[in-house]
Amino acid sequence: MTFRFVYTFSVLSALLLSGVAHAAPETAPDRTGEAVSRRFEAIRHDPAALSVFLRAFPKGADLHNHLVGAIPAEHLLEWADQDQRCVNPDTGAITATRCRFGFHPARDADPVQTVMADPKLAARTIDALSTRDFVPTADDRSLHDHFFATFDKFLPATVGRDADMLVDALTQARRDHVTYVELMVSPQLLEAARLGASSTIRDEAGMTVALGRITPHLSHLVKLAREETDRMEHGARQKMQCGTPQASPGCQVAVRYLWQSVRIMPPGMVFSQLAFGYALAQADARFVGLNIVGAEDNPIAMRDYALHMDMFHVLSERWPHVKLSLHAGELSEGLVPPEGLLSHIRQAVDVAGARRIGHGVDIMQETDPYGLLTEMAKRNVLVEINLTSNEQILGVKGADHPFPVFRAHGVPVALSTDDEGVLRSTLTDEYIHATTRYGLSYTDLRDLSRMGLEHAFVPGDSLWASVSPFTIADACIDRVPGDAPTDGACHDLLSHSEKARLQWKLEADLARFEEAVMKGEVVPQ
């Protein structure tokens, strides 16, 4: 499966067994935080020190992460070599079938080992499978098109590698000191799409007919998808030795999944994918929501955008508890006609009912942008900000990016990676860009870290009574983050809310980090 993943490998109940003595947030003057802020200001213009500081900084969540795009090209080529695949030396595309039998290469392709033994050819292949060192050519003119073309080139290397991909993603998340990730994955995608191959959908009436035809087949596909996810997670746990003294750091990262549908298919096939995704999220708590992916400027995606939003609306009436995080507004001026920039985000919020928006780059080209910003702030709709992705794919960065606009209008935001393997980036890089381009303070960064977990789709009540400013709930206001309450209201909250437990862990991690900064253990004084 060309799958991108999700569940929690850390034993969350262990959070209730650890004892860490730190001051509770927002209950007294934050003297440690103020001192850390001064230290941060002293190094903000030192790129090396800033990188070290922000790599160690605890980050609450990465909410926008495509598993299949999270893998570095070098790892994909290593797997392709182990699986006896070849590479087209001209395009960098990995072959879908084994190309060696008795070490005879396939036509127009060379064994991976041969390619990687030639430094120039190896570099060219890695560039073809990622956005690294992109140089426009007559056949490869834009970084936007180059990015989307990489997936078809490397997808064969991911076949049978779901567990390896999950290990990669969680290992990198831990390197970035991330508490929780939501990975976009697509188990049983093609099978779900085929359910709607014969359906003609133009309106809600057609959706009702199609749903009646699809529904009898959903339970079997849900069973297969859950088994597929079980195998992936079991394989990853084994590879990381989770639950043993030799456990890899990635075991500490909590993970859930967003089932992603592909929007650049005929309407009937998109609808059947979505119906399956809703059924899967309803049946399996590991799948905490849905998303829809594929280039938003694709002609099919543009033509059917309103219809897709109507599909979400109809299916949410059938499955009202399933949450949505939708790619919307991943567009820029010139990429589509002006009228194509007027309403995608509003439709995702108002029609589909999205609780989170991915990208939202064209917000200021929407009809009545300030009214939409006010509505998003009022409805607490978070925007997943992907600075590296938007710069590389859309050419939007710095003052042209709406990140500061969202913040100025009270729209919650969180930083995320999008496709960190293809983009050659990390979540630490996103925090660096936010700091250097927008002058964020340490307090701003800490709020961003907390906001990601606050808007995660993981179940349970929040640790926070308020997020403006972040104020801990009365139940735990007199407790020390990371300690182990054995009774009382805080114990009850942490026992019954996975979200609160993750937030409790983040607060303990932040307190430890701040102590280490003050001792000169992160960046020397």
MARZA-773007 format. One line per 4 residues: number of its first residue (from 0); their letters; for each residue x, y, z of C-alpha. Coordinates in Angstrom, 3 decimals. Example, Ala and Ser with C-alpha at 12.3 -4.5 7.8 and 13.67 -1.06 7.14 Angstrom:
0 = as = 12.300:-4.500:7.800; 13.670:-1.060:7.140;
END
This chain:
0 = mtfr = 0.000:0.000:0.000; 1.222:3.484:-0.787; 0.337:4.291:2.767; 1.336:7.039:5.138;
4 = fvyt = 0.480:5.946:8.852; -0.643:6.368:12.568; -0.872:5.081:16.239; 0.892:5.514:19.556;
8 = fsvl = 3.913:3.370:20.345; 4.683:4.979:23.665; 2.727:3.637:26.606; 0.855:6.791:27.515;
12 = sall = -0.095:5.556:30.937; 3.590:5.695:31.796; 3.211:9.461:31.916; 1.284:8.993:35.130;
16 = lsgv = 4.164:7.054:36.645; 6.971:9.541:36.048; 7.920:12.192:38.565; 9.405:15.440:37.297;
20 = ahaa = 9.516:18.497:39.534; 8.890:21.734:37.656; 6.714:24.784:38.130; 3.222:24.606:36.659;
24 = peta = 2.670:26.900:33.642; 0.779:30.181:33.894; 0.121:29.896:37.639; 2.938:32.170:38.785;
28 = pdrt = 5.385:34.570:37.149; 7.193:32.568:34.462; 10.690:33.535:35.567; 12.373:30.542:33.939;
32 = geav = 10.548:31.213:30.684; 11.582:34.860:30.815; 15.205:33.893:31.332; 15.029:31.388:28.474;
36 = srrf = 13.499:34.118:26.302; 16.490:36.353:27.008; 18.848:33.528:26.103; 16.865:32.913:22.921;
40 = eair = 17.111:36.576:21.912; 20.867:36.420:22.424; 21.257:33.632:19.854; 18.468:34.353:17.351;
44 = hdpa = 20.950:35.843:14.838; 23.448:32.986:15.245; 22.259:30.366:12.701; 24.224:27.478:14.193;
48 = alsv = 23.175:28.143:17.788; 19.574:28.801:16.745; 19.460:25.470:14.924; 20.767:23.595:17.963;
52 = flra = 18.318:25.396:20.254; 15.279:24.743:18.071; 16.182:21.143:17.334; 16.146:20.431:21.071;
56 = fpkg = 13.000:22.508:21.620; 9.975:20.266:22.393; 7.383:20.452:19.622; 3.865:19.389:20.470;
60 = adlh = 2.650:17.972:17.174; 3.177:17.577:13.460; -0.393:17.557:12.165; 0.277:17.667:8.411;
64 = nhlv = 2.645:14.891:7.393; 2.215:12.606:4.368; 3.928:9.343:5.233; 4.821:8.446:1.673;
68 = gaip = 6.435:11.873:1.213; 8.333:11.739:4.494; 11.078:9.359:3.336; 14.475:10.640:2.112;
72 = aehl = 15.444:9.558:-1.394; 18.529:7.779:-0.062; 16.370:5.464:2.049; 14.048:4.770:-0.876;
76 = lewa = 17.012:3.831:-3.044; 18.402:1.600:-0.309; 15.095:-0.279:-0.119; 14.913:-0.466:-3.914;
80 = dqdq = 18.367:-2.026:-3.978; 17.418:-4.580:-1.309; 14.257:-5.429:-3.265; 16.212:-5.847:-6.519;
84 = rcvn = 14.670:-2.945:-8.352; 16.390:-0.769:-10.909; 16.556:2.935:-11.718; 16.152:4.664:-15.040;
88 = pdtg = 19.415:6.641:-15.209; 17.831:9.376:-17.323; 14.686:10.060:-15.258; 15.587:8.678:-11.826;
92 = aita = 12.412:6.584:-11.817; 12.537:3.344:-9.827; 11.171:0.273:-11.606; 7.938:-1.307:-10.393;
96 = trcr = 9.115:-4.879:-10.909; 12.324:-6.644:-10.057; 14.780:-5.856:-12.775; 17.525:-8.326:-11.970;
100 = fgfh = 17.546:-12.003:-12.636; 21.052:-13.297:-12.553; 22.125:-9.644:-12.278; 20.972:-8.731:-15.777;
104 = pard = 19.460:-5.232:-15.704; 16.138:-4.424:-17.271; 16.015:-2.478:-20.490; 16.556:1.261:-19.984;
108 = adpv = 17.357:0.755:-16.303; 20.396:0.031:-14.177; 20.639:-1.770:-10.836; 20.461:0.684:-7.952;
112 = qtvm = 23.901:-0.401:-6.804; 25.357:0.591:-10.167; 23.680:3.977:-10.090; 24.731:4.755:-6.526;
116 = adpk = 28.338:3.774:-7.249; 28.609:6.697:-9.680; 28.658:9.922:-7.608; 27.312:12.125:-10.396;
120 = laar = 24.574:9.677:-11.356; 23.673:9.106:-7.704; 23.356:12.851:-7.106; 21.208:13.262:-10.206;
124 = tida = 18.937:10.415:-9.091; 18.483:11.843:-5.590; 17.661:15.213:-7.147; 15.054:13.533:-9.372;
128 = lstr = 13.381:11.915:-6.358; 13.302:15.109:-4.280; 13.374:18.883:-4.606; 17.087:19.036:-3.797;
132 = dfvp = 19.164:21.327:-6.013; 16.344:21.813:-8.507; 17.431:23.467:-11.754; 14.758:24.121:-14.398;
136 = tadd = 15.219:22.428:-17.764; 13.188:22.287:-20.960; 11.563:19.051:-19.766; 11.346:19.956:-16.069;
140 = rslh = 10.447:23.614:-15.898; 8.863:24.246:-12.511; 9.557:23.088:-8.979; 5.782:22.701:-8.519;
144 = dhff = 5.574:20.132:-11.318; 8.866:18.529:-10.323; 7.603:17.992:-6.775; 4.406:16.247:-7.801;
148 = atfd = 6.271:14.155:-10.403; 8.601:12.653:-7.798; 5.889:10.437:-6.297; 5.327:8.318:-9.397;
152 = kflp = 9.091:7.918:-9.662; 9.677:6.577:-6.162; 6.383:4.874:-5.219; 7.607:1.442:-6.424;
156 = atvg = 10.292:1.571:-3.726; 7.621:1.893:-1.014; 5.800:-1.332:-1.916; 6.041:-3.708:1.037;
160 = rdad = 7.862:-1.052:3.067; 5.030:0.331:5.193; 6.713:-0.624:8.467; 10.025:0.855:7.334;
164 = mlvd = 8.292:4.095:6.387; 6.620:4.321:9.769; 9.957:3.723:11.500; 11.521:6.490:9.402;
168 = altq = 8.774:8.991:10.180; 8.722:8.315:13.912; 12.499:8.303:14.176; 12.712:11.714:12.508;
172 = arrd = 9.878:13.022:14.671; 11.793:12.010:17.764; 14.959:13.697:16.447; 12.875:16.847:16.220;
176 = hvty = 11.522:16.273:19.753; 7.921:15.944:18.571; 5.368:14.557:21.019; 2.639:13.502:18.577;
180 = velm = 2.180:13.071:14.820; -0.826:12.576:12.603; 0.281:10.779:9.465; -1.750:10.782:6.270;
184 = vspq = -2.085:7.251:4.880; -4.301:5.398:2.405; -4.777:1.686:3.185; -7.017:-0.030:0.615;
188 = llea = -7.135:3.146:-1.482; -7.476:1.549:-4.908; -10.014:-0.981:-3.692; -12.082:1.816:-2.149;
192 = arlg = -11.899:3.844:-5.362; -13.053:0.896:-7.462; -16.268:0.699:-5.446; -17.389:3.910:-7.120;
196 = asst = -16.077:3.270:-10.620; -19.572:2.759:-12.053; -21.224:5.611:-10.139; -22.191:8.856:-11.834;
200 = irde = -22.311:11.658:-9.295; -23.321:15.210:-10.082; -25.355:16.130:-7.014; -26.574:14.944:-3.613;
204 = agmt = -29.173:12.660:-5.166; -26.413:10.805:-6.989; -24.443:10.567:-3.751; -27.395:8.955:-1.994;
208 = valg = -27.710:6.333:-4.724; -23.961:5.683:-4.742; -23.814:5.353:-0.960; -26.523:2.711:-1.054;
212 = ritp = -24.511:0.774:-3.617; -21.211:1.161:-1.755; -22.281:0.542:1.837; -22.588:-3.291:1.701;
216 = hlsh = -18.911:-3.518:0.695; -17.431:-1.156:3.271; -17.156:-3.498:6.254; -14.945:-5.956:4.357;
220 = lvkl = -12.604:-3.205:3.171; -12.483:-1.740:6.672; -11.414:-5.149:7.973; -8.650:-5.355:5.361;
224 = aree = -7.440:-1.824:6.111; -7.301:-2.506:9.834; -5.323:-5.693:9.218; -2.979:-3.772:6.921;
228 = tdrm = -2.443:-1.177:9.626; -1.898:-3.904:12.223; 0.869:-5.419:10.086; 2.490:-2.055:9.555;
232 = ehga = 2.490:-1.188:13.232; 3.588:-4.641:14.343; 6.478:-4.545:11.878; 7.500:-1.072:13.009;
236 = rqkm = 7.348:-2.046:16.675; 9.575:-5.038:15.984; 12.094:-3.005:13.998; 12.255:-0.347:16.737;
240 = qcgt = 12.203:-2.964:19.541; 9.461:-1.040:21.327; 8.729:-2.277:24.825; 12.279:-3.549:25.374;
244 = pqas = 15.368:-2.007:27.003; 16.751:-1.545:23.469; 13.725:0.462:22.282; 14.481:3.033:19.594;
248 = pgcq = 13.684:6.688:20.332; 10.844:6.629:17.791; 8.850:4.423:20.157; 8.307:7.501:22.332;
252 = vavr = 6.322:9.364:19.662; 2.538:9.087:19.803; 0.987:8.597:16.383; -2.472:8.576:14.804;
256 = ylwq = -3.654:8.520:11.207; -5.697:10.614:8.836; -7.141:8.549:6.004; -6.433:10.438:2.807;
260 = svri = -8.454:10.250:-0.374; -7.164:11.325:-3.788; -9.170:14.074:-5.449; -7.910:13.749:-9.023;
264 = mppg = -10.196:10.837:-9.918; -13.729:10.686:-11.354; -16.401:11.857:-8.879; -17.776:8.381:-8.230;
268 = mvfs = -14.343:7.093:-7.256; -13.632:10.077:-5.008; -16.983:9.590:-3.280; -16.397:5.888:-2.646;
272 = qlaf = -12.953:6.655:-1.223; -14.456:9.196:1.144; -17.288:6.899:2.212; -14.737:4.212:2.991;
276 = gyal = -12.574:6.693:4.914; -15.517:7.735:7.068; -16.384:4.104:7.786; -12.769:3.329:8.688;
280 = aqad = -12.468:6.312:11.030; -15.734:5.310:12.682; -14.513:1.731:13.211; -10.856:2.220:14.185;
284 = arfv = -9.755:4.767:16.793; -6.293:4.920:15.261; -7.816:6.808:12.334; -8.774:10.120:13.870;
288 = glni = -9.992:11.887:10.747; -9.946:12.357:6.980; -8.138:14.488:4.428; -8.190:14.868:0.654;
292 = vgae = -4.958:15.147:-1.327; -3.586:15.729:-4.793; -2.537:18.946:-6.499; -5.321:21.435:-5.785;
296 = dnpi = -4.619:23.203:-9.084; -5.104:19.991:-11.076; -7.899:20.553:-13.639; -10.014:17.742:-12.163;
300 = amrd = -9.519:19.042:-8.624; -10.521:22.546:-9.720; -13.540:21.371:-11.711; -14.891:19.130:-8.947;
304 = yalh = -13.855:21.113:-5.870; -17.362:22.244:-4.902; -18.703:18.751:-5.550; -16.043:17.260:-3.264;
308 = mdmf = -17.003:19.667:-0.480; -20.643:18.618:-0.927; -19.520:14.988:-0.583; -17.968:15.745:2.791;
312 = hvls = -21.161:17.518:3.854; -23.366:14.561:2.903; -21.095:11.934:4.441; -20.696:13.925:7.662;
316 = erwp = -24.456:13.706:8.118; -24.100:9.902:8.020; -20.954:9.842:10.203; -21.177:13.071:12.270;
320 = hvkl = -18.322:12.305:14.675; -15.608:11.931:12.016; -13.252:14.935:11.969; -11.864:16.644:8.882;
324 = slha = -8.539:18.315:8.152; -8.635:19.424:4.520; -6.063:20.709:2.073; -7.522:24.027:0.940;
328 = gels = -6.001:27.163:-0.506; -2.768:25.474:-1.594; -2.848:27.851:-4.541; -1.131:31.053:-5.602;
332 = eglv = -1.697:33.817:-8.109; -0.943:32.703:-11.653; -1.205:29.004:-10.856; -4.942:29.033:-11.633;
336 = ppeg = -7.289:31.680:-13.089; -8.246:34.463:-10.641; -11.698:32.998:-10.008; -10.032:29.795:-8.798;
340 = llsh = -8.712:31.643:-5.741; -12.032:32.971:-4.477; -13.614:30.288:-2.316; -11.741:27.043:-1.634;
344 = irqa = -10.995:27.764:2.012; -14.507:29.061:2.691; -16.061:25.993:1.093; -13.839:23.702:3.167;
348 = vdva = -14.913:25.484:6.352; -18.564:26.296:5.636; -19.675:23.407:3.407; -17.410:20.496:4.330;
352 = garr = -17.119:21.489:7.986; -13.332:21.194:8.258; -11.914:21.664:11.750; -8.435:22.245:10.341;
356 = ighg = -7.164:23.633:7.050; -3.920:22.547:5.433; -1.935:25.395:3.810; -4.551:28.165:3.360;
360 = vdim = -2.036:30.145:1.310; -4.532:32.006:-0.872; -6.637:33.295:2.049; -6.244:36.954:1.031;
364 = qetd = -7.527:36.221:-2.487; -10.755:34.747:-1.089; -13.977:36.717:-1.375; -14.266:38.734:1.861;
368 = pygl = -10.982:37.474:3.341; -11.347:39.427:6.575; -14.811:38.039:7.138; -13.449:34.539:6.574;
372 = ltem = -10.565:35.146:8.982; -13.023:36.338:11.611; -15.171:33.266:11.077; -12.200:30.901:11.314;
376 = akrn = -11.054:32.545:14.536; -14.559:32.361:15.998; -14.983:28.712:15.020; -11.454:27.861:16.207;
380 = vlve = -10.398:26.432:12.826; -6.640:25.834:12.888; -4.404:26.300:9.855; -1.529:23.861:9.375;
384 = inlt = 1.355:26.061:8.207; 3.896:24.466:5.838; 6.491:27.157:5.176; 9.073:25.087:3.275;
388 = sneq = 6.426:23.417:1.150; 4.735:26.691:0.250; 8.050:28.283:-0.675; 9.168:25.424:-2.888;
392 = ilgv = 5.880:24.380:-4.508; 4.017:27.699:-4.706; 6.876:30.193:-4.556; 5.220:31.931:-1.585;
396 = kgad = 7.381:32.973:1.367; 8.267:35.810:3.699; 5.922:38.794:3.601; 3.876:37.135:0.848;
400 = hpfp = 2.912:34.255:3.129; -0.291:34.615:5.205; 1.227:33.091:8.357; 1.405:36.493:10.130;
404 = vfra = -2.066:37.393:8.823; -3.610:34.348:10.475; -1.843:35.156:13.737; -2.869:38.811:13.645;
408 = hgvp = -6.535:37.852:13.274; -6.581:35.248:16.024; -6.761:32.208:13.749; -4.954:29.325:15.480;
412 = vals = -1.906:28.025:13.614; 0.608:25.210:13.996; 3.772:24.441:12.054; 4.010:21.187:10.107;
416 = tdde = 6.237:19.433:7.577; 3.979:18.292:4.693; 6.432:16.019:2.774; 9.709:16.321:4.647;
420 = gvlr = 11.525:13.600:2.711; 10.773:15.003:-0.733; 11.278:18.586:0.450; 14.527:17.748:2.297;
424 = stlt = 13.274:19.509:5.422; 12.351:18.828:9.049; 9.971:20.288:11.610; 12.979:22.007:13.169;
428 = deyi = 13.497:23.795:9.848; 9.903:25.049:9.986; 10.525:26.542:13.435; 13.747:28.133:12.190;
432 = hatt = 11.924:29.730:9.247; 9.160:30.997:11.537; 11.775:32.565:13.801; 14.021:34.151:11.202;
436 = rygl = 11.333:35.331:8.781; 8.682:36.522:11.209; 10.639:37.524:14.311; 8.840:35.125:16.629;
440 = sytd = 9.778:35.202:20.293; 10.412:32.186:22.481; 6.937:32.610:23.960; 5.477:32.613:20.438;
444 = lrdl = 7.263:29.362:19.624; 6.125:27.758:22.860; 2.544:28.745:22.067; 2.866:27.237:18.567;
448 = srmg = 4.123:24.001:20.079; 1.200:23.844:22.494; -1.337:24.822:19.836; -0.491:21.820:17.676;
452 = leha = -1.453:19.397:20.432; -4.481:21.492:21.374; -5.882:20.952:17.871; -4.775:17.343:17.449;
456 = fvpg = -7.646:14.971:16.765; -6.542:12.675:19.583; -9.536:12.208:21.918; -10.153:13.684:25.341;
460 = dslw = -10.541:16.957:27.181; -7.776:19.535:27.001; -5.306:20.285:29.765; -5.909:23.973:29.062;
464 = asvs = -8.761:26.101:30.371; -7.725:28.855:27.944; -5.187:29.210:25.145; -5.041:33.014:25.078;
468 = pfti = -2.934:33.000:27.133; -2.364:29.320:27.806; -3.857:28.732:31.254; -3.902:25.296:32.807;
472 = adac = -7.267:23.772:33.753; -8.405:24.099:37.356; -8.145:20.326:37.786; -4.358:20.442:37.459;
476 = idrv = -3.572:24.063:38.278; -1.763:23.178:41.509; 0.084:20.174:40.099; 3.598:19.960:38.688;
480 = pgda = 3.693:18.963:34.985; 5.022:15.450:34.640; 4.271:14.355:38.193; 1.989:11.399:38.908;
484 = ptdg = -1.208:12.408:40.711; -2.704:9.312:42.314; -6.111:10.783:43.050; -8.163:13.942:42.729;
488 = achd = -9.377:15.967:39.765; -6.031:16.084:37.936; -5.668:12.322:38.186; -9.170:11.925:36.783;
492 = llsh = -8.453:14.269:33.863; -5.190:12.560:32.934; -6.687:9.104:33.370; -9.607:9.771:31.048;
496 = seka = -8.071:12.076:28.439; -5.317:10.983:26.101; -5.014:14.548:24.833; -4.448:15.873:28.349;
500 = rlqw = -1.812:13.186:28.989; 0.093:14.185:25.860; -0.150:17.850:26.827; 1.042:16.975:30.349;
504 = klea = 4.050:15.247:28.818; 4.789:18.236:26.590; 4.737:20.575:29.593; 7.187:18.327:31.414;
508 = dlar = 9.413:18.241:28.321; 9.282:22.038:28.025; 10.211:22.444:31.684; 13.169:20.068:31.295;
512 = feea = 14.268:21.887:28.152; 14.122:25.282:29.845; 16.148:24.014:32.792; 18.742:22.618:30.382;
516 = vmkg = 18.923:25.954:28.546; 19.518:27.797:31.803; 22.298:25.377:32.728; 24.006:25.933:29.366;
520 = evvp = 23.386:22.326:28.334; 21.571:23.182:25.072; 23.669:26.113:23.860; 26.744:27.099:25.914;
524 = q = 26.369:30.380:27.812;
END
